[in-house]
Amino acid sequence: DGAPAFPVAFHYGAMSSEEFFAAHGLSHATEEKSDHTLHRFTSETDSLRMVVELKAWNDFPAWEWQTTFANPSGKRSERLHRLHSAHLAFTPARPDESRLLRLHGSFHTDSHANCAGDVFKDSYTPVRTVPAPGEVVAFGAIGGRPSDVWMPCFDIEAGAENLRVVLGWAGQWKASVQKVDLEYRIDAGIEDADLVLEPGEVIHVASAALLYNSTGGNDQAVNLWRRLATEKIMLPLNHEPPPAPLSYMSWGGQGEKIHLDRIANIRNIIEHKLPIDYYWIDAGWFAPESPNEFSPVWASNVGDWEFDPESFPQELRNIEAAVHQGGKKLLLWLEPERVRTDRKLAKEHPEYLIFNGTENALLDLGNPAAWQWCFDKIAGIIDRNKLDWYRQDFNFQPLGYWRQQDPPDRQGITEIRYVAGLYRLWRELRRQFPNLMIDNCASGGRRLDFELLRYSLPLWYSDMQCAPGFEPEYALTHIAGMARYWPRFGGGVQNPAGGDTYNFRAAMSAALGIHCFYGTTAPVSDDYPFDWLRDRLDEYRAVRDCFAGDYYCLSAPTGAGDGMWTVFQYDRPESARGIVLAFRGSRSPVVECAITLRGLEEDATYQVDDADRTFAPVTADGKVLLGTGLTVRIPTPRTALLIHYRKL
């Protein structure tokens, strides 16, 4: 019937993988683990061995697999091409209700340019497509960063059924979905890999995960995946899911004195008893002082990663001492993969770099010597300055660098080696510093990959937040999409004048960066509402754990959301509580909204109250909250309510 018999496909020479298996066999062994069954599939000839290790999770309707190819012989292999790490077919029970759901990644478009931040307006928006018979819907990454334009995950929605496919690859991937009669045929993997393997060579290609639920539809898929990612994929810290921090952000281009002074930073935090977890130092510390990220000074000095001696004569030792003595932790930004061609590293070790004729070279993490230099440099900075969180950025597209480095008969090998080096870099940093956490940035959310989720959390989902005065509704659009796939992530809240509760609540997710004084070099005004900020921080900390729970998007307009409300629900059934965030946008004429909750127990009784006390606490049965719902009234546009509920 044309349906794939195996979830990985490739061509070896002139043979398809089906022909390869028929000619050389496909062995299958199983091993029972505490929380899954490990299936190991092997097929090999004298010059190619394929191994697929597949985990079938006991507690989730989910499967995850990784594929390795090796050449065990002493001669070059034949051509290995058309690699599909996910090769699947799915026939929904109700095909007339089926459609493909994709999610845009972090990207910008010049079609929106009315004010700062508008170009990011459509990031993380859902796209639903009903493929025509025989039509191939093809999509993937651009430029080599996996969540640039599209997220590396997608769903086939079909009423109560949902099939979710997630690709694990921190590079250039491509997927195609074709509907043939009633069946969806899916192929996904590294784009355009076409190579021979050298004697003894081993490569790891993209991993894949599959999640299927026959009831509950896409809501159920979202929360099954969020729980699977939290419990099985995220690398735990002290046997618990990694914490998502509340951070106070500062510009690294400011000198040590400003960081230590009460102007805006460490003394400010301590004196005003702001309940933050981390002091965040962003880019610029390796260059002469600069006012903010829009100055070209910092970007033209990347590559050597030495502290500017005028601004930081003791590196971060004095700042680290002040931060830790104040009961806080320290986060520092680096971008080790980008090297300006006039830097010392480019002159002394050009063999570590890939050049393309521009001012930026790429540090080749697939080169063992370059990898070691990078690891030693980062590990030394972490160790000397007692960092608690390492923030890695990546502000340019690597694909062209990779491809120009490939020999004609080894297309994709530079990327494959590079991605393996990146995974190893973060894995070894976590091994050397067991309590270290890593932030995955990449121009704000452009390298989101479930393999990197094993070692990191994204704390900055969009560079939209760099621009002053961005629309809070855009942040709501981003969170609405991101939460479908990522259980823990963060962004920034601005509020430079303070007092804007709508702005603050629109930024709340599992992690949060206080962006209010980012880059300031002038004293904070005496009338800044620190009491208001402290109240907001306390309010956020009290509900922060809810953002990592089950997520229901009850209403989410895209972009500015003219005339509509945005309503999110985060439910923690384990602790019998949850929250609802309701936003009446600035252009919405609607005063009242009936909010129908999800995920509650019909027979349970719940107490519902509002953090702002706009209504008295009410008691309601789960059946009522799931049915007729909770009617919420917001008389004033651009107002947000934070509603708590708990099971009695």
Disulfide bonds with the S-S distance in Angstrom:
none
